[in-house]
Amino acid sequence: MRYPLVTGYAAIDRSSVPMTAEEYRAWEAEQKEKHELHRGEVFAMAGGSPRNNLLAMSAGAELRGAMRGRGCQVLSSGQRVKLGESYVYPDVVVACGGVKTEGATLLNPSIVVEVLSGSTEAFDRGEKWSAYGAVPTLTDYLLVSQGAARVEHYRRSADADGSWHYRVVESGGVVRLSNGAGLSVEAIYEGAFDVPGDAPRPADARTGDD
């Protein structure tokens, strides 16, 4: 049986039979590379730019410090997460109140960080965000720009309706998470514009004749 394979979030073959979650887990266990599953389609996970990787590591490091004493674990991009019938690999994920898994898959994400890139931004803002927003354990969703020191923060309300609130935090600001922890935007972006990325460096980061 052939399955639709998507690379860089551009479909190669949508005429094939969709893959079930069970088939995906068995198939991916035999693959050398990571893949995501959305609505029966498989997405090949390409490597990120140096800036993408630096920002993911920096966000993870800031989260690890901020989560100390809060009963939370910070996990890297190698951690697969279940979102209903979808399976994804966020750049950083935090699980609070214990790490609950199904095999190698995390079931209870609390905080998710996605570093935006040209090939994934629309998906991270759209279908993937919709799937994350429906996960009852998720409290915070962070979108980290490569083009400027800018973090978009979706924070779940503590009210009974569990609605989401949106805020943009830029250089000099602090991302205030649902559990009260704070993340410095400047700390996340330290050194980020010294390495190549998927977006141009902001004007205030350029030097010389650039």
C-alpha positions as a printed NumPy array, in Angstrom:
array([[  0.   ,   0.   ,   0.   ],
       [  1.286,   3.458,  -0.903],
       [  0.81 ,   6.416,   1.423],
       [  0.821,  10.145,   0.7  ],
       [  4.218,  11.58 ,   1.626],
       [  4.572,  15.305,   2.184],
       [  7.93 ,  17.084,   2.267],
       [  8.193,  20.701,   3.39 ],
       [  4.395,  20.7  ,   3.797],
       [  3.812,  20.424,   0.033],
       [  1.839,  17.353,  -1.001],
       [  3.539,  14.987,  -3.424],
       [  0.73 ,  12.454,  -3.82 ],
       [ -2.768,  13.042,  -2.457],
       [ -4.362,  10.225,  -4.46 ],
       [ -3.015,   7.479,  -2.213],
       [ -4.879,   5.718,   0.577],
       [ -4.707,   7.632,   3.892],
       [ -2.674,   6.099,   6.704],
       [ -4.349,   5.245,  10.002],
       [ -2.755,   6.157,  13.332],
       [ -1.953,   2.508,  14.009],
       [ -0.366,   2.058,  10.577],
       [  1.618,   5.286,  11.007],
       [  3.092,   4.238,  14.38 ],
       [  4.175,   0.864,  12.998],
       [  5.558,   2.405,   9.802],
       [  7.447,   5.25 ,  11.473],
       [  9.122,   2.858,  13.922],
       [ 10.997,   1.466,  10.901],
       [ 12.042,   4.851,   9.47 ],
       [ 15.357,   6.626,  10.002],
       [ 13.792,  10.093,   9.79 ],
       [ 10.938,  11.651,  11.745],
       [  7.5  ,  12.089,  10.202],
       [  4.273,  13.753,  11.308],
       [  0.773,  12.467,  10.605],
       [ -2.153,  14.796,   9.839],
       [ -5.52 ,  13.616,   8.526],
       [ -4.008,  10.439,   7.152],
       [ -1.141,  12.191,   5.369],
       [  2.513,  11.797,   6.293],
       [  4.835,  14.8  ,   6.538],
       [  8.612,  14.307,   6.294],
       [ 10.398,  16.443,   8.891],
       [ 13.244,  18.355,   7.263],
       [ 16.167,  19.799,   9.209],
       [ 15.885,  23.435,  10.281],
       [ 18.235,  26.353,   9.651],
       [ 20.978,  27.141,  12.193],
       [ 18.846,  30.01 ,  13.531],
       [ 15.828,  27.743,  13.833],
       [ 17.852,  25.229,  15.812],
       [ 19.454,  27.893,  18.014],
       [ 16.084,  29.435,  18.853],
       [ 14.602,  26.045,  19.703],
       [ 17.534,  25.242,  21.988],
       [ 17.405,  28.682,  23.623],
       [ 13.663,  28.444,  24.231],
       [ 14.149,  24.996,  25.718],
       [ 16.945,  26.223,  27.998],
       [ 14.865,  29.179,  29.211],
       [ 11.905,  26.895,  29.817],
       [ 14.029,  24.403,  31.751],
       [ 15.131,  27.125,  34.149],
       [ 11.636,  28.58 ,  34.429],
       [ 10.043,  25.193,  35.136],
       [ 12.288,  24.249,  38.071],
       [ 10.206,  23.42 ,  41.115],
       [  6.964,  23.405,  39.139],
       [  6.641,  19.677,  38.495],
       [  7.239,  20.044,  34.755],
       [  9.605,  18.343,  32.304],
       [ 11.032,  20.056,  29.201],
       [ 11.462,  17.788,  26.165],
       [ 13.218,  18.413,  22.85 ],
       [ 12.131,  18.111,  19.222],
       [ 12.693,  14.361,  19.293],
       [  9.541,  13.922,  21.368],
       [  6.467,  12.852,  19.436],
       [  3.129,  14.246,  20.65 ],
       [ -0.386,  12.932,  20.021],
       [ -3.082,  15.403,  18.992],
       [ -6.253,  13.389,  18.518],
       [ -5.523,  11.287,  15.423],
       [ -2.504,  13.441,  14.511],
       [  1.11 ,  12.951,  15.603],
       [  3.593,  15.836,  15.647],
       [  7.137,  16.75 ,  16.7  ],
       [  7.136,  20.266,  18.208],
       [ 10.426,  22.142,  18.549],
       [ 10.019,  22.133,  22.342],
       [  7.304,  20.618,  24.518],
       [  6.721,  20.794,  28.266],
       [  4.711,  18.225,  30.224],
       [  3.471,  19.182,  33.69 ],
       [  2.022,  16.915,  36.345],
       [  4.011,  13.921,  35.139],
       [  4.945,  12.635,  31.699],
       [  2.103,  10.516,  30.336],
       [  2.883,   8.411,  27.298],
       [  1.51 ,   5.838,  24.923],
       [  4.599,   3.962,  23.834],
       [  7.037,   6.684,  22.741],
       [  4.279,   9.287,  22.282],
       [  3.532,  12.083,  24.761],
       [ -0.157,  12.441,  25.625],
       [ -0.192,  15.474,  27.939],
       [  1.594,  18.494,  26.433],
       [  1.27 ,  21.61 ,  28.608],
       [  3.474,  24.12 ,  26.747],
       [  4.522,  23.925,  23.094],
       [  7.09 ,  26.011,  21.21 ],
       [  7.228,  26.116,  17.414],
       [  9.941,  28.111,  15.62 ],
       [  8.411,  29.523,  12.45 ],
       [  9.985,  28.906,   9.041],
       [  8.917,  29.675,   5.5  ],
       [  7.776,  26.12 ,   4.777],
       [  5.882,  25.524,   8.031],
       [  4.528,  28.901,   9.195],
       [  1.089,  28.646,   7.603],
       [  0.664,  25.125,   8.945],
       [  1.867,  26.037,  12.467],
       [ -0.599,  28.941,  12.544],
       [ -3.466,  27.022,  10.97 ],
       [ -4.254,  23.342,  11.067],
       [ -1.592,  22.419,  13.612],
       [ -2.637,  25.209,  15.993],
       [ -6.273,  24.096,  15.698],
       [ -5.251,  20.579,  16.709],
       [ -3.132,  21.829,  19.625],
       [ -5.899,  24.133,  20.827],
       [ -8.247,  21.176,  21.233],
       [ -5.875,  19.332,  23.606],
       [ -7.26 ,  19.828,  27.133],
       [ -3.857,  19.707,  28.857],
       [ -2.307,  22.465,  26.703],
       [ -2.052,  25.855,  28.427],
       [  0.468,  27.777,  26.294],
       [  1.421,  27.789,  22.605],
       [  4.417,  29.889,  21.529],
       [  5.323,  30.828,  17.952],
       [  8.908,  32.093,  17.684],
       [  9.838,  34.266,  14.691],
       [ 13.129,  33.891,  12.823],
       [ 12.876,  37.355,  11.288],
       [ 12.682,  39.473,  14.455],
       [ 12.813,  39.129,  18.236],
       [  9.116,  38.378,  18.421],
       [  7.153,  35.662,  20.236],
       [  3.442,  35.13 ,  19.672],
       [  1.814,  33.682,  22.773],
       [ -1.509,  31.863,  22.911],
       [ -2.484,  31.391,  26.559],
       [ -5.47 ,  29.413,  27.776],
       [ -7.774,  31.246,  30.15 ],
       [ -8.302,  29.847,  33.635],
       [-12.016,  30.533,  33.192],
       [-14.455,  27.664,  32.82 ],
       [-14.724,  28.198,  29.061],
       [-10.977,  27.629,  28.566],
       [-10.808,  30.311,  25.879],
       [ -7.486,  31.363,  24.369],
       [ -5.879,  34.807,  24.656],
       [ -3.325,  36.07 ,  22.132],
       [ -0.396,  38.384,  22.849],
       [  2.761,  39.416,  20.989],
       [  5.917,  39.883,  23.079],
       [  8.957,  41.556,  21.527],
       [ 12.539,  42.344,  22.555],
       [ 12.72 ,  43.568,  26.143],
       [  9.482,  41.848,  27.068],
       [  8.683,  38.753,  29.096],
       [  6.376,  35.934,  28.029],
       [  4.222,  35.224,  31.079],
       [  3.047,  31.614,  31.013],
       [ -0.169,  30.287,  32.504],
       [  1.663,  28.833,  35.505],
       [  3.241,  32.21 ,  36.304],
       [  6.706,  31.456,  34.946],
       [  8.368,  34.099,  32.774],
       [ 10.543,  33.781,  29.67 ],
       [ 12.809,  36.634,  28.577],
       [ 12.532,  37.302,  24.851],
       [ 16.045,  38.801,  24.817],
       [ 17.462,  35.638,  26.39 ],
       [ 15.738,  33.433,  23.823],
       [ 17.146,  35.51 ,  20.941],
       [ 20.686,  35.991,  22.285],
       [ 23.044,  35.293,  19.357],
       [ 20.202,  34.225,  17.061],
       [ 20.902,  36.817,  14.381],
       [ 24.577,  35.903,  14.221],
       [ 23.737,  32.682,  12.371],
       [ 21.859,  31.989,   9.103],
       [ 18.091,  31.652,   9.222],
       [ 15.019,  31.225,   7.04 ],
       [ 14.246,  34.945,   7.236],
       [ 16.412,  38.077,   6.84 ],
       [ 17.954,  39.608,   9.918],
       [ 15.985,  42.573,  11.304],
       [ 17.411,  46.002,  10.48 ],
       [ 18.529,  46.649,  14.046],
       [ 20.622,  43.48 ,  13.993],
       [ 22.56 ,  44.361,  10.842],
       [ 26.007,  45.83 ,  10.962],
       [ 28.522,  47.274,   8.535],
       [ 27.445,  47.347,   4.894],
       [ 24.778,  44.654,   5.199]])
